[in-house]
Amino acid sequence: MPGHYPGKAVRVHSDRAINVSSNRVDASCMKAMLSAGMRQLTGASDDRDAWRQFISPDDTVGIKVNCSGAPEINSNPELVASIIENLLSLGLPPERLYIYDRFAYQMRIVNFETHVPKGVKIAAAESSRGSIAGYDPFTYVEVNFFGEEDTRSNLIRLVSEKFTKIINVPTMKEHRAAGVTGCLKNIAYGDFSNVARSHKREQSNTYSFIGTLASVEPLRSRTVLNVMDGLRSIWHGGPFLQDPRFLFYPKEIVVGTDPVALDHLLIDMIEAKRRQEGAPSIFDRSSAHLKFVHERDPNFNSFIREPGHVQYASELGLGIYDKSQIHEKAIEL
C-alpha cells in the first residue's frame, strides 16, 4: 500500500446490483461490475491481464473479508466468488485461496462456502472468541492506552506465515468510533488481535492506531488490491446496531490499490448521507452529541468519532488523502 495506482479510485455503480425489496445480490451484475472496475483501474482490455498485474499462479492469496455487520452489512459472497473466479482463471489452485476474517461465528453467518468452489479455504483467526492460536506471537504492535493488562495486538498468523498476497474486500459503512470502516480499518483491525480496547471510552485511540497497524510488515506490502463493497451500507450506529432506519443501498463497488484514497471517498459518501438525513457530521466533536448507549437517535453517539484516521494514514505513507490528487473514475452499468 498504496500500490501500483496511488490516488486512483474506480467507482462502479449499477441499479441492478441488488434488489432492495428481496435483498438479493445479482451475481452476474456483480461479475460485470468487478470486470469493469479492474479494467478501468489497470487499463487492461482483458480480465486476466488486469488480475495478472497483482497475482501470479505461484501466489497463496488471502481474501480479507469483513463480516462484523452480518447479516446486513458484510462482504457479499457474490463479490468474493467473482474475485475467486478471476484468480482461478490465472491458474491458481483453489487450495491456495483463503477467505479469512477474525471471528469464525461471524463468517458462519455469511456462509461463503456455498458460493465458492470446493477446495477454497474458509479461515478464521479465532475459532472461539478470545482464542490466540491463530495469531503470530512474534509480529505485534504494543501500546498502552489506559493501563490495560494486555497491551499487545498480534498479527494473524496466516498473514505472516502463509499468504504471499492479500486482496482486501471491506464494506462501506459508518463506525461509531473510527467514523468509517473502509479499507484501512478492515486491513488493520481485521488482521490483529486485541483491538477493541482502542475505543473503550468516549475519547478513542482509533485516530492513530488504525494507520499504525496497517503499516506493519508484512501486512502492508502483501496487500496489493482493495475491492470495497458498497452494495449495502449503514450511515449510523455501525456496524452492529442493525436498525433498518439506518440502512441504505449505494449499489456500488470501489476498486483501487490506495486505501487512503478509497476511504476518503467513503467519508464523502457517509457525510453526504448524514447531511441528507439531517444528522451531525462524523467530524463533529461536540460533547452535546455524546450519549453512552446504543444510539437509536442519530443525533447521539457513544464516542467522539475519528474519521481523521484516514488522513493520518496518508502521513504514514499509506496513500493519498488530498482530494485534488485523487483521480476518481465513475462507471455506470
Secondary structure, DSSP 4 states (H G I P E B T S, - for coil): ---SSTTEEEEEE-TTSEETTTTEE-HHHHHHHHHHHHHHHH--SSHHHHHHTT--TT--EEEE---TBTTTBS--HHHHHHHHHHHHHTT--GGGEEEEEEEHHHHHHH-GGGGS-TT-EEEEEESSTT--TTEEEEEEEE--SSS-S--EEEEEHHHHHT-SEEEE--B-EEETTTEEESHHHHHHTTSBSS-GGGGSSSB-SHHHHHHHHHT-TTHHHHEEEEEEEESSEESSSTTT---GGGEE---EEEEES-HHHHHHHHHHHHHHHHHHHTPPPTT---GGGB-SS--SSTT-BSSB--TTHHHHHHHTTS----GGG-EEEEEE-
